[in-house]
C-alpha cells in the first residue's frame, strides 16, 4: 500500500478487495447444538458406567421379570450387556469427536468473523482517505464526451429498465406489510386529524391541558407523515429480494429516500397553520410558513444526494466517470448549502445573538460545500461516506 499510495490504482485494489471479502453468516444455533451434544455425551457416560456391572444388572433383570436366576442365563445376559457397553463406548467417543469439532467450528467462526470485520474496517478506513479518481481538471473535461457515452450505455440507471429486471418473485411480498400499513394510515387520516384538532383545542386550558398533549400531537403528526415514506420503504424492501441492480442499487436508495422523506414531512406537518409549532410552542404563523417553504426546497435538494450516495455503495465505476450522476450530486449539495443557510438565517433570534446565528448558519451551509470540494478534488468516496 505504501508503494502505490497516492495512485488511483490503490483505490481500485481496495474496492476489489472489499468486494471479495466473504459475507460470513454465523450459525445462531451452534451454541445450542454444543449444549445438546454435552448433555447427550453425559447421558452416554452414565449408561456406560451402569453397564460395567453386567452380572449384577443381569441378575436384577431376571428377578424383576420373575425368571429363575441360573448361571447360564446370567452369563448370556452379561455378554449382551457387555456388547451394549462396547457400543455405548463407541457412540460416546463419536459424540466426543463431534463435540470437539463443534467447539473448534465455533472458535473458527468467531475468529473468521473477527478477522473479516477487522479487514473490512481497515479497508474502509484506507478507502476513506484515498482519492478514488482524478480531480475535475482540464483532462477530465477532455474525456467528458467519452464518459457521457459510457454512462449512457453502461450506467447504473439502466437497472430501472424493465429489460434489466431479474429475480422478481413472490418473495417481494415481504414489503407488502409496509404498504398495507400506509394504506391503513391513509384511510384513518380523517380520524387522526380530528383527534389532532381536539388536542390543539385543549392547549392552554387549565382543566384539559396536560404534559402529554404535545407528545401525542407529535405522534399523530408522525402518523400523518408516514404513508408516503412507507410506500418507498415497502418498495425498497420488496426490491431487496430481487437480483442485480434492483437489489444492490435501487432498493437501498428507496429506503434512504423514504427515511429522508419522513423527516422532512414530519417537520412540515409540525409547522402547519394552527399546528404544533403554532399552538404548542407559540411560533409566529409567518415564520412557520417560511420554514415550511424552505423545507420543501431542502427536501428536493436531498433527493439526488441521498439517492446517489446510497447507490454508490455498489458502484464499481468512480463517480467522476458518471458525469450526469456527479452533476446531480453536486447540484444537490449546492442546493442543500443554500437551503440550509436560509433555514438558519430565517430563525427568529431567541437569545438575541445575531452573530452566533450567522456563524452557525454559515458553518452548517459549509458542510455540503466541503463535500462538494472533496468530490471535485477526487475524494468522491470520502464525500459519499
C-alpha positions in Angstrom: 0.0 0.0 0.0 2.8 2.4 0.8 4.4 1.7 -2.6 1.3 2.8 -4.6 -0.1 5.4 -2.1 -1.4 8.4 -3.9 -2.2 6.4 -7.0 -5.8 5.7 -8.2 -4.8 2.1 -8.5 -4.8 1.8 -4.8 -8.4 2.8 -4.6 -9.4 0.3 -7.2 -7.5 -2.5 -5.5 -9.0 -1.7 -2.1 -12.5 -1.7 -3.6 -11.9 -5.1 -5.2 -10.5 -6.5 -2.0 -13.5 -5.2 -0.1 -16.0 -6.7 -2.5 -14.1 -10.1 -2.4 -14.5 -10.3 1.4 -16.8 -13.2 2.3 -20.2 -12.5 3.7 -19.9 -14.5 6.9 -23.2 -15.6 8.3 -22.7 -17.1 11.8 -24.7 -20.1 12.8 -27.1 -18.9 15.5 -27.9 -22.4 16.8 -24.3 -23.6 17.1 -24.1 -22.9 20.9 -27.4 -24.8 21.4 -26.1 -27.8 19.5 -22.9 -27.8 21.6 -25.0 -27.9 24.7 -27.2 -30.7 23.4 -24.0 -32.7 22.5 -22.7 -32.2 26.0 -25.9 -33.5 27.5 -26.0 -36.5 25.2 -22.4 -37.3 26.0 -23.1 -37.1 29.7 -26.1 -39.4 29.3 -24.0 -42.0 27.4 -21.3 -41.9 30.1 -23.9 -42.6 32.7 -25.2 -45.6 30.6 -21.7 -46.9 30.1 -21.0 -46.8 33.9 -24.2 -48.7 34.6 -23.3 -51.4 32.1 -19.9 -52.1 33.7 -21.7 -54.1 36.4 -23.1 -56.6 33.9 -23.6 -59.6 36.2 -25.5 -57.7 38.9 -27.6 -56.0 36.2 -28.4 -59.3 34.6 -29.5 -60.9 37.8 -31.6 -57.9 38.7 -33.4 -58.0 35.4 -34.1 -61.7 35.7 -35.5 -61.2 39.2 -37.7 -58.3 38.1 -39.0 -60.5 35.2 -39.9 -63.4 37.6 -37.5 -65.7 35.8 -35.3 -68.3 37.6 -31.8 -67.0 38.0 -29.4 -69.6 36.6 -25.7 -69.2 35.7 -26.4 -69.8 32.1 -29.0 -67.1 31.8 -26.9 -64.6 33.8 -23.9 -65.3 31.6 -25.9 -64.8 28.4 -27.3 -61.5 29.6 -23.9 -60.4 30.8 -22.4 -61.0 27.4 -25.3 -59.0 25.9 -24.7 -56.1 28.3 -21.0 -56.3 27.5 -21.8 -55.9 23.8 -24.1 -53.0 24.6 -21.4 -51.3 26.7 -18.9 -51.5 23.9 -21.4 -50.0 21.5 -22.2 -47.2 24.0 -18.4 -46.6 24.4 -18.0 -46.2 20.7 -21.0 -43.9 20.5 -19.7 -41.8 23.4 -16.3 -41.5 21.6 -18.1 -40.5 18.4 -20.1 -37.8 20.3 -16.8 -36.7 21.9 -15.3 -36.2 18.5 -18.4 -34.4 17.2 -18.3 -32.1 20.3 -14.7 -31.3 19.7 -15.4 -30.5 16.1 -18.3 -28.3 17.1 -16.3 -26.4 19.6 -13.5 -26.0 17.0 -16.0 -24.8 14.5 -17.3 -22.2 16.9 -13.8 -20.9 17.6 -13.0 -20.8 13.9 -16.3 -19.0 13.2 -15.6 -16.3 15.9 -12.1 -15.9 14.5 -13.4 -15.6 10.9 -16.0 -13.0 12.0 -13.4 -11.0 13.9 -10.8 -11.2 11.0 -13.4 -10.2 8.4 -14.7 -7.3 10.5 -11.1 -6.1 11.1 -10.2 -6.4 7.4 -13.4 -4.6 6.3 -12.8 -1.8 8.8 -9.2 -1.4 7.7 -10.1 -1.3 4.0 -12.9 1.2 4.7 -10.5 3.4 6.6 -8.0 3.3 3.8 -10.6 4.0 1.2 -11.9 6.9 3.2 -8.5 8.7 2.9 -7.6 7.7 -0.6 -8.6 9.6 -3.7 -10.6 7.2 -6.0 -10.5 9.4 -9.1 -8.6 12.3 -10.7 -9.6 15.9 -9.8 -12.0 17.6 -12.1 -9.4 19.4 -14.2 -8.8 20.1 -17.9 -8.0 16.4 -18.6 -11.4 15.4 -17.1 -13.1 17.9 -19.4 -11.4 16.4 -22.4 -12.7 12.9 -21.5 -16.2 14.2 -20.7 -17.7 13.1 -24.0 -16.4 9.5 -23.6 -17.6 9.5 -20.0 -21.1 10.6 -21.1 -21.2 7.9 -23.8 -20.1 5.3 -21.3 -22.7 6.4 -18.8 -25.5 6.2 -21.4 -24.6 2.6 -22.4 -23.4 1.2 -19.1 -24.7 3.5 -16.4 -26.3 2.2 -13.2 -29.5 4.0 -14.1 -30.2 1.1 -16.6 -31.1 -1.1 -13.6 -34.6 0.5 -13.5 -35.3 -0.5 -17.1 -37.8 -3.4 -17.3 -35.5 -5.3 -19.6 -33.0 -5.5 -16.7 -35.4 -6.7 -14.0 -34.3 -10.1 -12.7 -35.2 -12.3 -9.8 -38.7 -11.0 -9.4 -40.7 -13.5 -7.4 -43.4 -13.8 -4.7 -40.7 -13.1 -2.1 -41.3 -9.4 -3.0 -44.5 -9.6 -0.9 -42.2 -9.1 2.1 -42.7 -5.4 1.6 -46.5 -5.7 1.5 -47.0 -5.1 5.2 -45.4 -1.7 5.0 -47.6 -0.8 2.0 -50.7 -2.1 3.8 -49.8 -0.1 6.9 -49.5 3.0 4.7 -52.9 2.4 3.1 -54.5 1.9 6.6 -53.0 5.3 7.7 -54.5 6.9 4.6 -57.9 5.5 5.5 -57.6 6.8 9.1 -56.3 10.2 8.0 -59.6 11.9 8.8 -59.9 10.5 12.3 -56.3 11.3 13.1 -56.8 14.9 12.0 -59.9 15.1 14.1 -58.1 13.8 17.2 -55.2 16.2 16.5 -57.6 19.2 16.3 -59.1 18.2 19.6 -55.7 18.1 21.2 -54.9 21.5 19.8 -58.1 23.0 21.1 -57.3 21.8 24.6 -53.9 23.6 24.7 -53.8 26.5 27.2 -56.9 25.3 29.1 -56.3 24.6 32.8 -58.7 21.7 33.1 -57.8 19.8 29.9 -54.2 20.7 29.1 -51.6 18.1 30.2 -47.9 17.5 29.6 -48.8 14.5 27.3 -50.7 16.7 24.8 -47.5 17.7 22.9 -46.0 14.2 22.6 -49.4 12.9 21.5 -49.7 15.7 18.9 -46.2 14.9 17.6 -47.0 11.2 17.4 -50.2 11.9 15.4 -48.4 14.2 13.0 -45.8 11.4 12.5 -48.6 9.0 11.6 -49.9 11.6 9.1 -46.4 11.9 7.6 -45.8 8.2 7.3 -47.9 6.9 4.2 -45.5 8.3 1.5 -42.3 7.1 3.3 -43.9 3.7 4.0 -44.6 3.3 0.3 -41.0 4.0 -0.6 -39.7 1.8 2.2 -42.1 -1.1 1.3 -41.0 -0.9 -2.4 -37.3 -0.9 -1.3 -37.8 -3.9 1.0 -39.5 -5.7 -1.8 -36.8 -4.9 -4.3 -34.1 -6.3 -1.9 -35.4 -9.8 -2.7 -34.6 -9.3 -6.4 -31.3 -9.7 -8.2 -28.9 -7.3 -9.9 -29.1 -3.6 -9.8 -32.6 -3.5 -8.4 -31.5 -5.1 -5.1 -28.0 -3.7 -5.0 -28.6 -0.1 -6.0 -32.3 0.9 -6.2 -33.5 -0.8 -3.0 -31.1 1.0 -0.7 -31.8 4.3 -2.4 -35.5 3.9 -1.9 -35.0 3.0 1.8 -32.9 6.1 2.4 -35.2 8.3 0.4 -38.1 7.0 2.5 -36.3 8.0 5.7 -35.4 11.4 4.4 -39.0 12.0 3.2 -40.3 11.1 6.6 -38.0 13.6 8.4 -38.9 16.4 6.0 -42.6 15.5 6.0 -42.7 15.4 9.8 -41.1 18.8 10.0 -43.6 20.3 7.6 -46.5 18.7 9.5 -45.4 20.3 12.7 -45.3 23.7 11.0 -48.8 23.6 9.5 -51.1 26.6 10.3 -52.7 26.2 13.8 -50.5 23.1 14.4 -47.9 22.0 16.9 -45.4 24.8 16.3 -48.1 27.5 16.5 -50.4 26.2 19.2 -47.9 24.3 21.5 -44.8 26.4 21.1 -46.4 29.8 20.1 -44.3 30.3 17.0 -45.3 33.1 14.7 -47.6 31.9 11.8 -45.5 33.8 9.2 -42.3 32.2 10.5 -43.9 28.8 10.2 -45.0 29.4 6.6 -41.5 30.4 5.7 -39.9 27.4 7.3 -42.4 25.0 5.5 -41.5 26.6 2.2 -37.7 26.2 2.9 -38.2 22.6 4.0 -39.7 21.9 0.6 -36.6 23.2 -1.1 -34.3 21.2 1.2 -36.3 18.0 0.7 -36.0 18.4 -3.1 -32.2 19.0 -2.8 -31.8 15.9 -0.7 -33.3 13.6 -3.3 -30.2 13.3 -5.7 -27.7 13.5 -2.8 -29.4 10.7 -0.8 -30.2 8.5 -3.8 -26.7 8.7 -5.4 -25.0 8.2 -2.0 -27.0 5.1 -1.3 -26.5 3.7 -4.8 -22.7 4.4 -4.8 -22.1 1.6 -2.3 -22.3 -0.9 -5.1 -20.9 1.3 -7.9 -17.7 -0.2 -9.3 -17.1 2.9 -11.5 -15.8 6.1 -9.9 -18.4 8.9 -9.7 -16.1 11.1 -11.8 -16.8 8.8 -14.7 -20.5 9.2 -14.3 -20.9 12.9 -15.3 -24.7 13.1 -15.1 -24.8 11.4 -11.7 -22.0 13.6 -10.4 -23.7 16.8 -11.7 -26.9 15.8 -9.9 -25.0 15.1 -6.8 -23.0 18.3 -6.8 -26.1 20.3 -7.7 -27.9 18.7 -4.8 -25.0 19.7 -2.5 -25.1 23.3 -3.7 -28.9 23.4 -3.2 -28.5 21.9 0.3 -26.0 24.6 1.2 -28.3 27.3 0.0 -31.5 26.0 1.8 -29.6 25.1 5.0 -28.3 28.7 5.2 -31.7 30.0 4.5 -33.2 27.8 7.2 -30.7 29.0 9.8 -30.8 32.6 8.8 -34.6 32.6 8.9 -34.5 31.7 12.6 -36.1 34.3 14.8 -33.4 35.1 17.4 -34.4 33.7 20.8 -31.2 34.7 22.6 -30.8 37.9 20.7 -27.4 37.0 19.3 -27.4 37.5 15.5 -23.7 36.9 15.2 -23.9 33.5 16.7 -26.9 32.7 14.4 -24.9 33.9 11.4 -21.8 31.8 12.2 -23.9 28.7 12.9 -25.7 29.1 9.6 -22.6 29.6 7.6 -20.9 26.6 9.3 -23.9 24.3 8.5 -24.1 25.6 5.0 -20.4 25.0 4.5 -20.7 21.2 5.2 -22.2 20.5 1.7 -19.7 22.8 0.2 -16.8 20.9 1.8 -18.3 17.7 0.4 -18.6 19.4 -3.0 -14.9 20.3 -2.8 -14.0 16.7 -1.9 -15.8 15.4 -5.0 -14.2 17.9 -7.2 -10.7 17.0 -5.8 -11.2 13.3 -6.5 -12.3 12.2 -3.0 -15.8 11.2 -4.0 -15.8 8.0 -1.8 -15.0 10.2 1.2 -17.8 12.6 0.4 -20.3 9.8 -0.2 -19.5 8.0 3.0 
